[in-house]
Amino acid sequence: MTLGRPAHEAGFSLIEALVALAIIAAMTLTLFATMTADARARRMVRERRAALMVAQSQLDRAVGGDTETAGTALGLAWQIERDNYGNAEAFAHGRLEQLTITVGNADHQQLARLATMRIAP
């Protein structure tokens, strides 16, 4: 009398082990892909948060009268566009101006864009 599996089930353990290994490998790859995507998303959120802080800071400076039009801050490049808006005679003390601040990363990818209006002297 022999212990173990019958002859018609010989090799079945190997197939079971290979299927289990394939399932574990697929789950590991899925987990790795999810973790990589999460890390990438977190980095982008941090970068966009910094870009919004830079944009808000430069917008505050521009509304206050600073005439600088471009620069870098926190490793991000920013640029201010100033455009006349509407009829200049509509305002007794100045002209209406639209300020648009654009902030991008080193790859020239736009991360933030803020705009406001102000009465310029």
Secondary structure, DSSP 8 states (H G I E B T S, - for coil): ---S--GGGTTHHHHHHHHHHHHHHHHHHHHHHHHHHHHHHHHHHHHHHHHHHHHHHHHHHHHTT----EEEETTEEEEEEEEE-S-GGG-TTSEEEEEEEEEE-TT--EEEEEEEEEEE-
